[in-house]
Amino acid sequence: MSESLARELVRESVVQLQDLSLSRLRACFEALNEEQVWQRPGPSVVSIGHLVLHLNGNVRQWICAGLGGAADHRVRDTEFETDQHRPASELLAVTEETLKDAVAVLERMDEADLLRSYSIQGFEGTGVAAVVHVVEHFSYHVGQVSYWTKILCDVDLGYYADEDLDQRNDASRPKS
């Protein structure tokens, strides 16, 4: 891996987490009321609020602690406890702070850090593996939040409202 590739991995990961996923969570929370944030679709399914608590725990454990060296205080099971009904505005503020802290760690990482081996949550892998895991995990759960929001509120969240998604790729010309 080259240093320029390392920088691009970090840059794109920050875009996916902080720009895309966080803005999608905000759109969901704008559509939802407090009751809907904590509503459980069924006995074996957690609420949107619990998913957001879970995302914060995951990012803090894998990026802030695992890659950044912060203390790991995560107790995963508490992220799903039914009595943690914090206000939606607080959930968003905590998520913004978590992502700010994670981005600070990511932006300090260089090629050697990304290729180094880490032990996080009992898993062994490189910094690259940890970053990819967090981006994938965050995006996955934000997708669940989005889907449940659409069902609860019967809304189009407008993620691509300003985009022309019918453009065709020109495979003969690389993007610059």
Disulfide bonds with the S-S distance in Angstrom:
none
